[in-house]
Structures are given as structure tokens and as C-alpha cells.
Amino acid sequence: MTTILLDNGHGCDTPGKRSPVWPDGRQLLEWEFNRDIVARIARRLGEAGIPHRCLVPEDTDISLAERCRRANRLAREGNCLLVSIHANAGGGSGGEVFTFPAATRSRQYAQVFETTWPLVFPGLPFRGCKKARFAILRDSLCPALLTECLFMDNESDCRILLSPEGREKIARWHYHALQRILNIEQQQH
């Protein structure tokens, strides 16, 4: 069975990576958000008996090279799928998934995340499955995805990112997509 590798991007010491301070005084810290989402996904996977590993138990930022070393060590031991969790910034709204350009299997898995998005977030845009040469995607031996879960610099999106209900929806999006991917894999073998 495939082991899901969960990467909570960034750390408490990563510069930037935070929302503006909103009028109500709240602010999203991406490292905390990413770790909370990974914990929620891991809980669901554990309850379902799906093998998984959290790559970064530390709160501090772990280098991309070390994250990839950890993922690759596990990928050498068996079939794995890596998902790196993030909150987006830079203007916009909605979610998106990135894969390495030449990674066909990763691209197929990203499309599962795309078709799962409207089931959890009807009315919020899905910005597409995009290609990028991010180190975590490029240097991983196993299929790898990087999810961007709404925009922390968009106040409406950020309210969802900050709320327990929104975080549960984001975890549900990941969990349902991962379940569907595992079902597809099972049917192919």
C-alpha cells in the first residue's frame, strides 16, 4: 500500500510567510497553518488505517534538501506519495496544485485534487493544476504534489484559513483526494 508523506511547508523561523494583520487583529502564520492541516490530515488517515508519515515534526524550518532526503529515504523503502501543504499569497483566491513538469503520475494525482475541490469548496475557484520546478517536487523520488490552500493575503480566503471549520474543509479536501488516488492505484494493481 502507498504511504502518504505529508510535508508542512516552512517553519516558525521562515521570514515572511504570514498574512497581513486584519482589522480584527488576527493574522495567519503559514507555518502554524501548515502544521495544523497536516495534523488534521494525519488524524483522518490514521483513523482510516492509511499509512502515512509527517516529514517535519519540528516547528523550525527544515531545509528543502533535508525534506527531500527524508522523503527519498522513505520512498526507497516502498511506494510513497508526497504532498506538501501551503497557504498561497500574491493576490488571488482559491486553491491550486503544483507538480514537476515531467511528472506524469503526479499530474494525474493533481487532477484528482482538482476534481475534489468543488465537492468541498463549491463556489470558490480552483486555479488549476500547474507545473513548477520547486525543489520538493523536482528532487523527490516519489510522485509529489504541492497544494496551495487559498490565499492568506486575501481577507475572505484568510478568514477560511483561520477558522476551525475552514481548516476542517481543507483537511477533508486533501483526505478525500488522497482516498480517491489510493482507490485508483488499487484498481490498477
C-alpha positions in Angstrom: 0.0 0.0 0.0 1.1 3.5 -0.7 2.4 5.6 2.2 1.3 9.2 2.2 4.2 11.6 3.1 2.9 14.9 4.5 5.2 17.9 4.3 4.1 21.0 6.3 6.0 23.7 4.4 8.1 26.4 6.2 8.8 26.9 9.8 8.3 29.3 12.7 11.6 31.0 11.7 10.9 31.4 8.0 10.8 35.1 7.1 7.6 36.5 5.8 5.1 33.7 5.2 2.2 35.4 7.0 -1.0 37.2 6.3 -1.5 40.9 6.9 -2.8 41.7 10.3 -6.6 42.0 9.6 -8.9 44.7 11.1 -9.9 42.2 13.9 -6.3 41.8 14.9 -5.9 38.3 13.6 -3.0 37.1 11.4 -2.3 33.8 9.8 1.2 32.4 10.3 1.7 29.9 7.5 4.0 27.5 9.4 1.3 27.1 12.1 -1.5 26.7 9.5 0.5 24.1 7.5 1.3 22.0 10.6 -2.4 22.2 11.8 -3.6 21.0 8.4 -1.0 18.1 8.3 -2.1 17.1 11.8 -5.8 17.0 10.7 -5.0 15.0 7.5 -2.8 12.6 9.5 -5.6 12.1 12.0 -8.0 11.2 9.3 -5.5 8.9 7.5 -4.7 7.2 10.8 -8.4 6.6 11.6 -8.8 5.0 8.1 -5.7 2.8 8.6 -3.9 4.5 5.7 -0.1 4.5 6.2 1.4 8.0 6.4 4.4 9.9 7.7 4.8 13.5 8.7 8.2 14.6 7.2 8.7 17.6 9.5 7.8 17.2 13.2 9.9 20.2 14.1 8.4 23.7 14.3 11.6 25.3 12.9 12.2 25.5 9.1 13.9 22.4 7.8 15.8 22.9 4.5 14.2 21.7 1.3 17.3 19.4 0.8 16.6 17.7 4.1 12.9 17.5 3.5 13.7 15.7 0.2 16.3 13.5 1.9 13.6 12.4 4.4 11.1 11.7 1.6 13.5 9.9 -0.6 14.7 7.6 2.3 11.0 6.6 2.8 10.4 6.3 -1.0 13.3 3.9 -1.3 11.7 1.6 1.3 8.3 1.4 -0.5 5.6 3.1 -2.6 5.0 6.7 -1.5 3.1 9.8 -2.5 4.4 13.2 -1.2 2.0 16.1 -0.5 3.5 19.5 0.6 0.9 21.7 2.2 0.9 25.5 1.9 -1.2 28.7 2.0 -0.9 30.9 -1.0 -0.1 34.6 -1.3 0.5 37.1 -4.1 -3.1 38.1 -4.9 -5.9 35.8 -5.9 -8.4 33.5 -4.4 -8.9 29.7 -4.4 -6.8 26.7 -4.4 -4.3 25.1 -6.8 -1.9 22.2 -7.1 1.7 22.1 -8.4 3.6 19.3 -9.9 7.0 19.0 -11.5 6.7 19.4 -15.4 7.8 15.9 -16.4 6.0 14.1 -13.6 3.1 12.4 -15.4 1.8 10.4 -12.4 1.9 13.4 -10.2 0.0 15.3 -12.8 -2.7 12.6 -12.8 -2.9 12.8 -9.0 -3.2 16.6 -9.1 -6.2 16.3 -11.4 -7.9 14.2 -8.6 -7.3 17.1 -6.2 -8.8 19.4 -8.9 -12.0 17.3 -9.3 -12.3 17.0 -5.5 -12.1 20.8 -4.8 -15.6 21.8 -5.8 -17.1 19.0 -3.7 -15.6 20.6 -0.6 -15.4 24.3 -1.7 -18.4 24.9 -4.1 -18.3 28.5 -5.3 -14.6 29.0 -4.6 -12.3 29.0 -7.6 -9.8 26.2 -8.3 -7.0 27.9 -10.1 -5.7 24.8 -11.8 -3.0 22.1 -11.9 0.2 23.9 -12.6 3.7 22.9 -13.3 6.7 24.2 -11.3 10.3 23.3 -10.7 10.0 23.6 -6.9 12.8 21.6 -5.1 10.3 19.5 -3.2 8.7 18.4 -6.5 11.9 18.3 -8.6 14.1 16.3 -6.1 11.6 13.8 -4.8 11.9 10.2 -6.0 8.2 9.5 -5.5 5.2 11.3 -7.0 4.9 14.7 -5.4 2.3 17.4 -5.2 2.4 20.9 -3.6 -1.1 22.2 -2.6 -1.8 25.9 -2.2 -4.9 26.1 0.1 -6.4 29.6 -0.5 -4.7 32.9 -0.3 -3.6 34.3 3.1 -3.3 37.8 1.7 -7.0 37.8 0.6 -9.1 38.6 3.6 -12.0 36.5 2.6 -9.8 33.4 1.9 -7.8 34.1 5.0 -10.9 34.0 7.2 -11.4 30.4 5.9 -7.8 29.6 6.6 -8.1 30.9 10.2 -11.4 29.2 11.1 -11.6 25.7 12.5 -14.4 25.0 10.0 -12.3 26.1 7.1 -9.3 24.1 8.2 -11.5 21.0 8.5 -12.7 21.6 4.9 -9.1 21.9 3.7 -8.1 18.7 5.6 -11.2 17.0 4.1 -10.2 18.1 0.5 -6.8 16.5 1.0 -8.2 13.4 2.6 -10.9 12.7 0.0 -8.5 13.4 -2.9 -5.9 11.0 -1.3 -8.6 8.3 -0.8 -9.6 8.6 -4.4 -5.9 8.4 -5.5 -5.4 5.3 -3.4 -8.5 3.7 -4.9 -7.3 4.4 -8.4 -3.9 2.8 -7.6 -5.6 -0.2 -6.1 -7.7 -0.8 -9.2 -4.6 -0.5 -11.4 -2.8 -3.3 -9.5 
